[in-house]
Amino acid sequence: MLGKITRLFVIKTRLEAFLIIYALALGAVERGSVYLERFPGLGGKLLFLACTGAVFMAGGKILDCLKFEQAERERGATTAAE
């Protein structure tokens, strides 16, 4: 039962990854807009850029990990077939 629940939190496809990245981006832009209101000027703009930049880094890492996991599965499938 616990295994079924944990599988819900595993990103399996690129579509799931893009949906998660989109959700992260929405949250980052919302948080960045709060920073722009709270800290007018250069400080708010830098914090806004930090929020959105973090999404780019996290999104890249998620997509890289998906490629790595797919390659590992293929490597394991070919090894098991031999």
C-alpha positions as CSV (number, residue, x, y, z in Angstrom):
1,M,0.0,0.0,0.0
2,L,2.8,2.4,0.9
3,G,4.5,1.6,-2.5
4,K,1.4,2.6,-4.4
5,I,1.2,5.9,-2.5
6,T,4.9,6.7,-3.1
7,R,4.5,6.0,-6.9
8,L,2.2,9.0,-7.0
9,F,5.1,11.3,-6.1
10,V,7.4,10.0,-8.8
11,I,7.8,12.0,-12.0
12,K,7.7,9.4,-14.8
13,T,7.1,11.4,-18.1
14,R,8.2,14.7,-19.6
15,L,4.6,15.9,-19.6
16,E,4.5,15.4,-15.8
17,A,7.8,17.2,-15.5
18,F,6.6,20.2,-17.6
19,L,3.4,20.4,-15.5
20,I,5.4,20.5,-12.3
21,I,7.8,23.1,-13.8
22,Y,4.8,25.2,-14.8
23,A,3.4,25.1,-11.3
24,L,6.7,26.1,-9.9
25,A,6.9,29.0,-12.3
26,L,3.4,30.2,-11.3
27,G,4.4,30.2,-7.6
28,A,7.7,31.9,-8.3
29,V,6.1,34.7,-10.3
30,E,3.5,35.2,-7.6
31,R,6.2,35.3,-4.9
32,G,8.3,37.6,-7.1
33,S,5.4,40.0,-7.5
34,V,5.0,40.2,-3.8
35,Y,8.7,41.1,-3.6
36,L,8.3,43.8,-6.2
37,E,5.5,45.4,-4.1
38,R,7.3,45.0,-0.8
39,F,10.8,46.0,-1.9
40,P,10.4,48.7,-4.7
41,G,13.4,49.4,-6.8
42,L,16.4,47.3,-7.6
43,G,16.1,45.0,-4.5
44,G,12.7,43.8,-5.5
45,K,13.7,43.2,-9.1
46,L,16.7,41.2,-8.0
47,L,14.5,39.1,-5.7
48,F,12.0,38.6,-8.5
49,L,14.8,37.4,-10.8
50,A,16.1,35.1,-8.1
51,C,12.7,33.5,-7.8
52,T,12.3,32.9,-11.5
53,G,15.9,31.8,-11.9
54,A,15.5,29.1,-9.4
55,V,12.7,27.7,-11.5
56,F,15.0,27.5,-14.5
57,M,17.6,25.7,-12.5
58,A,15.1,23.3,-10.9
59,G,13.4,22.6,-14.3
60,G,16.7,21.8,-16.0
61,K,17.6,19.4,-13.2
62,I,14.2,17.7,-13.3
63,L,14.5,17.2,-17.1
64,D,18.1,16.0,-16.8
65,C,17.1,13.5,-14.2
66,L,14.3,12.1,-16.4
67,K,16.8,11.5,-19.2
68,F,19.2,9.8,-16.8
69,E,16.5,7.6,-15.4
70,Q,15.2,6.6,-18.8
71,A,18.8,5.7,-19.9
72,E,19.2,3.6,-16.8
73,R,16.0,1.8,-17.4
74,E,17.0,1.1,-21.0
75,R,20.4,-0.1,-19.9
76,G,18.9,-2.4,-17.3
77,A,16.4,-3.8,-19.9
78,T,19.2,-4.6,-22.3
79,T,21.3,-6.1,-19.6
80,A,18.4,-8.3,-18.4
81,A,17.7,-9.4,-22.0
82,E,21.3,-10.7,-22.4
